[in-house]
Amino acid sequence: MAKFKISCDEATTICDKSQYGEATLLEKIKLNYHFLFCKICLKYTDQNTKMSQIFKMKAFDCNKANDCLSTEDKEDLKKQLQELEA
């Protein structure tokens, strides 16, 4: 079982890699073994997962939003910028 022991730094790195699908099966096994003894890293993983979900939802909402300037607003902005340059 000694080969499955990892430090908390390694655990957080594997956690981050796992969130992006980059962790190997062995790394995931080591991480879960680490969770048996370290509740702090387990909490970190839970919080990290929740934050990632929130950011993904926010990014999805931002992509759906259509907050573009109208053609008229763009022309007004161009005029104002040209006046500042003069």
Residue frames as qw, qx, qy, qz and C-alpha x, y, z in Angstrom:
[[0.000, 0.883, 0.470, 0.000, 0.00, 0.00, 0.00],
 [0.392, -0.619, 0.068, 0.678, 3.00, 2.30, 0.36],
 [0.314, 0.067, 0.542, 0.777, 3.09, 2.81, -3.40],
 [0.026, -0.703, -0.611, -0.363, -0.37, 4.37, -3.22],
 [0.347, -0.746, -0.294, 0.486, 0.60, 7.00, -0.64],
 [0.381, 0.557, 0.188, 0.714, 0.86, 10.53, -1.97],
 [0.209, -0.211, -0.348, 0.889, 1.31, 13.94, -0.40],
 [0.207, 0.728, 0.499, -0.422, -1.42, 16.54, -0.18],
 [0.096, 0.631, -0.335, -0.693, 0.34, 18.57, -2.89],
 [0.014, -0.091, 0.894, 0.439, 0.22, 15.57, -5.21],
 [0.160, 0.483, 0.843, -0.175, -3.42, 14.99, -4.29],
 [0.218, 0.750, 0.214, -0.587, -4.45, 18.52, -5.23],
 [0.080, 0.478, -0.603, -0.633, -2.52, 18.27, -8.50],
 [0.053, 0.128, 0.963, 0.231, -4.25, 15.00, -9.37],
 [0.194, 0.622, 0.633, -0.417, -7.58, 16.53, -8.38],
 [0.208, 0.693, -0.123, -0.679, -7.01, 19.40, -10.81],
 [0.066, 0.288, -0.813, -0.501, -5.89, 17.04, -13.56],
 [0.152, 0.292, 0.942, -0.060, -8.90, 14.81, -12.94],
 [0.273, 0.653, 0.380, -0.595, -11.31, 17.71, -13.40],
 [0.357, 0.665, -0.330, -0.567, -9.98, 18.18, -16.94],
 [0.960, 0.223, 0.086, -0.149, -9.85, 14.46, -17.74],
 [0.435, 0.726, -0.517, 0.130, -6.04, 14.36, -17.67],
 [0.447, -0.516, 0.675, -0.279, -5.50, 12.06, -14.67],
 [0.440, 0.207, -0.853, -0.191, -4.56, 8.44, -15.25],
 [0.789, -0.367, -0.411, -0.272, -6.39, 5.55, -13.63],
 [0.693, -0.101, -0.494, 0.515, -3.47, 4.95, -11.26],
 [0.099, 0.229, -0.230, 0.941, -3.51, 8.62, -10.20],
 [0.561, -0.391, -0.192, -0.704, -7.24, 8.43, -9.50],
 [0.826, -0.276, -0.489, 0.055, -6.73, 5.30, -7.40],
 [0.500, 0.028, -0.418, 0.758, -3.96, 7.02, -5.43],
 [0.170, -0.336, 0.041, -0.925, -6.20, 10.06, -4.93],
 [0.724, -0.398, -0.307, -0.473, -9.08, 7.98, -3.60],
 [0.773, -0.175, -0.494, 0.358, -6.72, 6.10, -1.29],
 [0.260, 0.191, -0.287, 0.902, -5.44, 9.47, -0.02],
 [0.424, -0.438, -0.155, -0.778, -9.03, 10.52, 0.72],
 [0.761, -0.360, -0.540, -0.008, -9.34, 7.65, 3.21],
 [0.635, -0.302, -0.357, 0.615, -6.83, 9.43, 5.44],
 [0.208, -0.144, -0.024, 0.967, -7.09, 13.10, 4.50],
 [0.141, 0.724, 0.665, -0.115, -10.47, 14.75, 4.80],
 [0.047, -0.725, 0.055, 0.685, -8.97, 18.16, 4.00],
 [0.053, -0.244, 0.697, 0.672, -8.05, 17.06, 0.46],
 [0.099, 0.444, 0.880, 0.137, -11.46, 15.48, 0.08],
 [0.041, 0.806, 0.395, -0.439, -13.04, 18.81, 1.02],
 [0.077, -0.552, 0.380, 0.738, -10.72, 20.62, -1.41],
 [0.106, 0.062, 0.857, 0.501, -11.83, 18.29, -4.20],
 [0.076, 0.655, 0.747, -0.091, -15.51, 18.82, -3.39],
 [0.006, -0.811, -0.138, 0.568, -15.09, 22.60, -3.35],
 [0.128, -0.396, 0.582, 0.698, -13.00, 22.58, -6.52],
 [0.144, 0.306, 0.881, 0.331, -15.65, 20.54, -8.31],
 [0.057, 0.784, 0.567, -0.246, -18.41, 22.91, -7.23],
 [0.066, -0.723, 0.139, 0.673, -16.41, 25.97, -8.29],
 [0.156, -0.147, 0.749, 0.627, -15.72, 24.44, -11.70],
 [0.123, 0.536, 0.823, 0.139, -19.42, 23.72, -12.18],
 [0.003, 0.835, 0.319, -0.448, -20.33, 27.30, -11.24],
 [0.105, -0.575, 0.393, 0.710, -17.75, 28.74, -13.65],
 [0.168, 0.110, 0.851, 0.486, -18.97, 26.45, -16.45],
 [0.100, 0.713, 0.690, -0.072, -22.57, 27.56, -15.87],
 [0.050, -0.815, -0.056, 0.574, -21.51, 31.21, -15.85],
 [0.162, -0.341, 0.625, 0.684, -19.49, 30.77, -19.05],
 [0.163, 0.383, 0.859, 0.297, -22.49, 29.10, -20.69],
 [0.039, 0.828, 0.482, -0.286, -24.73, 32.00, -19.60],
 [0.114, -0.695, 0.223, 0.674, -22.24, 34.53, -20.95],
 [0.193, -0.081, 0.772, 0.601, -22.07, 32.75, -24.29],
 [0.131, 0.592, 0.788, 0.108, -25.87, 32.82, -24.59],
 [0.026, -0.797, -0.249, 0.550, -26.07, 36.54, -23.86],
 [0.501, 0.496, 0.395, 0.589, -26.25, 38.72, -26.91],
 [0.214, -0.865, -0.184, 0.414, -25.12, 42.06, -25.56],
 [0.547, 0.171, 0.348, 0.742, -23.89, 43.62, -28.78],
 [0.038, 0.507, 0.063, -0.859, -23.93, 47.24, -29.74],
 [0.580, 0.683, 0.435, -0.092, -26.34, 48.23, -32.45],
 [0.600, 0.395, 0.258, 0.646, -24.94, 49.65, -35.68],
 [0.039, -0.893, -0.137, -0.427, -26.08, 53.11, -34.60],
 [0.637, -0.759, 0.103, 0.081, -24.33, 52.77, -31.22],
 [0.803, -0.069, 0.246, 0.539, -21.15, 51.65, -32.99],
 [0.389, 0.642, 0.218, 0.624, -21.21, 54.67, -35.26],
 [0.313, -0.914, -0.039, -0.255, -21.75, 57.00, -32.29],
 [0.779, -0.534, 0.177, 0.276, -18.83, 55.41, -30.50],
 [0.703, 0.254, 0.249, 0.616, -16.61, 55.80, -33.57],
 [0.122, 0.831, 0.150, 0.521, -17.50, 59.49, -33.77],
 [0.532, -0.841, 0.058, -0.073, -16.72, 60.01, -30.09],
 [0.823, -0.278, 0.228, 0.440, -13.35, 58.28, -30.46],
 [0.546, 0.490, 0.241, 0.636, -12.48, 60.34, -33.53],
 [0.130, -0.915, -0.084, -0.372, -13.37, 63.55, -31.65],
 [0.700, -0.684, 0.138, 0.152, -11.05, 62.53, -28.81],
 [0.783, 0.023, 0.266, 0.562, -8.19, 61.90, -31.25],
 [0.353, 0.728, 0.226, 0.542, -8.61, 65.33, -32.88]]
